[in-house]
Structure formats: structure tokens, C-alpha cells
Amino acid sequence: MLPDFTNPADWLPWAFASLMGLSILIYVILDGFDLGVGILFPLAEPEERDRMIGSIGPFWDANETWLVLAVGLLLVAFPVAHGMILSTLYLPVFIMLVGLILRGVAFEFRAKARDQHKRLWNRLFFVGSLGTALAQGWMLGMYVMGLETTLATYAFAALTAVFLAVGYSFIGSTWLIHKTEGALQLKAVQWGKESLWGVVLGIGAVSLATPFVSARIFEKWFTFPEVLYLAPLPVLAGALVVALWVMLRRMPYAEDRRSWLPFAVASTLFALAYLGMAYSFYPYVVPERLTIYEAAAAPESLLIILIGACFVVPVILGYSVLAYVIFRGKATALRYD
């Protein structure tokens, strides 16, 4: 159901929810692959790790900007929801921030440390990446279950945490397929084959659990004629999984052509799963408790914030695109000398 675009109190919350949702989706895909590279770090040889770092070096800090934007929009546009969500997810948010700090510090220090200290920073880079992914997966699971604090909810959140970490490692492997060559690229292909099934299980678990969180969500998916309109989503997702499996079995292509395809298809799969979840929970920003219209700040405040967002978002998008254009091609070891 679209908002009434003649009423600012109706369309402004919808606009900010859409912008926040877009920021989260971009973050999950972009920071997802560099978190995934960190999770895969221990599986590579020491000389290969420098190229893995080089493949994400120019992008990782710009990728995290989208998380800052999403949280900032939640705070200024939906302050009531911000307090409600963070009060329930305080501990995983804290773990995520510690993980991001560890990653950032280890990323810079490992490139300058002596060999006897480099192993420590490599371990911290892996721990920070894995901790961040698990924390985000836990938050996703808790959110899907309506932020309820029960044993069943905690069990589902733990399961989601593991699956999201596997999902990040999958999209990270597809990124490495595109950005590396030789033995490391072949390893990335194998990592992709092994982690793809974790992605399938994770998307399946969230997709099956979401309609049973509330009768409202169940009706949005399984009543007529909505079920006919939405049927292409799972069909398309299944087709993308099959396409990924076929691609990975045939990689690498001659002369490394189309090495970007697995990453592009994996990103599309993540986007489909995210859109399905967004459709399920709309118009709620806190599942079954608070809608975007109830949680939104005053329309006058939102209008001022929107003017600022019209300047900030294109700048973030512009320098992100610029970074990927400038540093296109195969990765080399990241060096500071």
C-alpha cells in the first residue's frame, strides 16, 4: 500500500523508511563481502592474505558508511523505534561495534607490523569479521521474531547468526573470484561451492519463519491474489541459486571472462531475500509493535532532514562508485611504502 503523497505526514515516513531500507541493503551487500573475506582469512596461505586484504582495501571504510547512514536515519527519523530496538539489541550492537573496531585497527596495523606481530593482527582481523557477522545475524534473527526474549527466539537468533556469517563468507568468496586469479581464485571458487548451501538454508529458515511470526504477515503472503503476485519471488530466488551453482562448477572461465557474474548474481539473491522481508514487515519498523507512521518524528523535522539527505546521500553514493571505478581490476597486495 503506497502512501498519500499529498500528505507530508504520510509520505515523509515512507520516504525515510525506504531510504533507510536501501542503505541497509547496500551495506549488507558491500560490507557483507569484505566481512566475508575476513571470515575466510584463516583458510588462505600467508602470502595469499595480502591479496585478500588488497581486494577490499580501497572499499571497506566506504562500505561501512552505509551502516552509519542507516543508523543515523533510524535515530533522527524514527527516534522512538531507535530506542526500542537498541534497548533490546544493546549487547549484539556492542559486540558488532567492537568487531568493527578490531577490523579497522587490524587492517591498518597488519600492513605495517613485523612478521612476528602480523599473525596477531591477522587473528584479530578474523575475530573482528566473524564477531561482526555473528552479531548482525543475531540481530536479524531477533528482529524477525519480533524482538521477543524467549528461548525459542534466542535459538532462532543463534541459527540466523551462523547462517548470516556463512552468507557473508559466500558473497566474500564471489568477490575474491572477481578480484583475484590463479590458486587463490580457485580456492575462492571452492569456498563458494561449500558456502552456497549455507546461504540456501539461511534464506529458507528466515523465509519459513517470517510468515508464522504473525497472522498479518501470513495473510500478506498466502491470501489470494497476493500469493499469485508473490510467487515469482521464490521461483526467481531458486533460479538464481541454480545459476550460481552452475557458474561455480564452470569457473574459472577462459581468459577470466565474466568473473564478476557470481558476485552480481549473489548480490541479486541477497536483494531478493531482503525485499521479501521488507514486504513482510511493512509498515512496521518494530515488528507488530510500532509502525513507521507512529514512530516517525514530526513532519516539519523530517522535511528539514530530507533536505540534508538529498545532499548527503548522493555524495556517499558518488564516492562509493568512484572508488569501485578507480580500483577496478585484479587486486594486488596492499602496501604503504
N, C-alpha and C positions, 0 to 999 in steps of 0.2 A: 504494500500500500504506500503510494507516494504522498508526500506532504502537500499541504495547500501552500503554493508558492506566493500567494498574495498576502499571507500572514507570517510576519517575521518570527513570531513565537513558535510557528510550526516548522518552517523550512530551515531556520538557523540551527536548531539542534540536529536536524537530519544532516545538514551540510557538515557540521563538525564531527558527527559520528562517522560519516563517510570518509572524511579526511583522516580521522584517527584510524579507521579501519584500513585505509590504503597505506598509511605509514607503518602499521603493524605488519601488513602483508609484505611490503618491500623489505622491512627489517628481517622478517623470518627467512626470506629467500636469500638476501645478500649477506647478513651476518650469519645465517644458517650455514652457508658454505664455508665461511672462514672458521666458524666454531667446529664444523665437521673436519676440516683439515687439522685442527688442533687435536681432536679426538683420535684421528688416525696417526698422529705423530709417532707413537711408540712402535708402530708396525713397520716403519721405514728404517733404512740404514742411515747411519750418522751423516754420510755425505749427501743423502737424498733430502734430509730435513731442511738444509739450507735452501734448496729449490722449492720445497713446500712453503717455507716462510716467504720466499720471493714471490710466490704466486698470489699471496694475499697481502703482501707488504704495502702496496700503494693504495689499498682499498679498505682495510679493516676499520680504520678510525672513521672514515666517511660512512661506512655501513652502520656503525653504531649511532650516528647522528639521527637516524630514523627512529631508534628507540627513544632517544631524548625527546624528539618531536612528539611521538605518540603519548608519552607520559606527560609531557607538558600540556598537550591538548586536553588530556583527561583531567588534569589539575585545574586548568583555567576555564574550561567549558563545562565540565561536569564535576564540580568540587565535592558534592555530596557522595557521588559514586566513587570518587578517588579515595575519600576517607573510608568508605565501607569496604572497598576491595582491598586496600592496603592494610587495614586493620586485621583482616583475615589472612592475608598472604605476607605478613610482615617478615617472617623467618625466611621463606624462599626468596623474597626480594633481597633480603640482606645477603643471602648466600650468592645470589646472582651478581650483586654488586662486588662482593669480594672476588668472585671468579673473574669478572671483567677487569678488576684492578690487577689481579695476578697476571692475567694475559697481557695487559698493556705493559706492565713492568718487565715481565719475562721476555716479551717481544723485543724490547729495546736493549735489555741488558745482555741477552744471549749473543747478540751480534758483536758485542764488544768485550765479552768475558774471555778469560783464558780457558784452555781446554778443560782443566780440572774443575772449573766452575760452570762451564757450559752445560754439563749434564744436569746440574741442579736446576738451571733456568729452563731446560727442555722439559724436565718433570713438572715444574710449576706451570709451564705453558699448557701442558696436557691436563693437569689438575684444574686449572682455571677454565679451560674449554669444556671439560666434562662437567664440572660443577655448575657452570652457567647453563649448559644444555639441560641437565637434570632438574635444576631449579625452575627453568621455564616450562619443562614438561609437567612438573608437579603443579605449577600454577594453572596450566591449561586444563589438567585433569580436575582440579578443584573448581575451576570456573564452569566446566561442562556439567559438573554435578551440582551446580547451584550454590557453591561456596558452603555447602553443608559440612559440618565437622563430625563425621561418623566413621566407624571402622571401614565400612564399605567404601566410603568416599576416599579415605586415605589409601586403601588398597588400589582403587582405580587410578588415583593420582600417581602412585608409585609405578604402576604399569605404564601410564602415559609418559612418565618421566623417562623410563627406559626406551620406549618406542620413539620419543622425540629425539633422544640422543642418537639412536640408530638412524633416524631420518636425516639428521644433520650430517652424520658420517656419510650417508648415501649421497646427498647433494654435494658434500665436500669432495667425494670421490669423482663425481661427474665434472666438477670444476677442475680437478687435477688432470683428468683425461684431456680436457681442453687446453690447459696451460702447461703441460709437461710433455715429455717424449721419452722414448727408449724404455728402459727397465722400469722406471718409476711410473710411466703411463700404463704399462702392462699390469703393474701391481694395482694401480687405481681401478683398472677395469675389473680385476678380480674382487677388490673391495666393494665395488659397485654391485656385482652379481650377488655377493654374500649379504649385503645390507638391504637390497631391494625388498626382500621378503619381510624384513622388519618394518619397512615403510607400509607395505600392504597390510600387515597385521595392525599397525598403529592406526592407519586411516580407518580400517574396518572396525576396530574397537571403539573409536570415537563416534563413527557414523552409526553404529548399532546402539550405543549407549544414549546418544543425544535425544532421539525421539521418545525415550522412556523416562526422561527427566521430568517431563510434564505432559499433561494431556493436550495442552495448547500446541506444543511442538509436534506431537504425534499427529494431530489433526492437520497441521501445516504440510506434512509430508505425505500422509496416507489417506486423505479425503479426495473425492472426485470433484472437479477435474484436475486439482493440483498435482496428483500423482502422475498424470499423463504429461504435464508440463515439465515435471522434475525428473522424469525417467531418463532423459538423455544424460544427466549428470553422472550417475553411477556407470552408465554404459560407456561414456567417454573416458571416465577415470580408468575403467578396466582396459579399454583400448590403449590408453597411454602406458599402463603397466606392461601390457604385452609388447608394445613398441619399444619400451626401454629394455626389456629382456632380449628381444631380437637384436637391437643395436649393440648391447653389451657383448653378446655372443659373437658378433661380427667385427668387433673392434680389435685392433685399430684399422681404419680404412686406409686404402692405398694413398700414399703421399699425405697422410694425416688429414685428408679432406673430411669436412663435416664433423670434426671432433667436438664442435660446440653443440651438436644436436642433443646428446644425452642431458647436458645441463639445461638446455632450453625446454626439453620435454619434462624433465624433473621439476623445473620451476612452474610449468603449466599445471602439473599434477598437484603441487602444493597449493597453487592458487585456486584450483577447483575445490579442494578439500576445505580451504579457508572460506570460500564463498558459500559453500554448503552450510558451514557452521554459522556464518554471519546471517544467512537467511533464517536459520532455525531460531536464533535468539532475538532478532529484530522484532519489536522496537526496544527490547530490554537492554540496558547497559549492565545491570546486575541481574542475573537470571531470575525471573519470576518475582523480583522484589522491587525493581526500580527501572522505569522506562527512561529513555533519553530525554523525553519531554519533562518528566518530573525532576530529573537530576540536573537539567541544564541551568546555567547561570541566566541572569536577566538578559532579555533580547538586546538592550542597549549595550551591555558589556560584550555580548557575543559579536555584535556588529563591529565594535572597535577592534576586537581581537581578530576578526575575519580580515579586516583591512591590513593588519600586520602580517597575517598568514599569507596574504596574497603577494607579499614581498619576500617573506622568509622561505616559503616552500619552493618557489622557482629557483632561488639561489641554491638551496640544498640539492635540488634535482639537477641543476646545471653543473655544479662542481662534481657531483657524483658521476654524471655522464661523461664529463671531461676527463676524469681520472681513468675511466674504463677505455676511453678512446686513445688517450696518450699512452697508456701502458698495455695496449693490446699486444697480442703475440705470445710466444712461449716465454715462460719465466726462467730467470737465471737466479743464482744465489744473491741474496740481499746483502749488500756491502755498504759500509760507511766511509771507506777510505778512497 
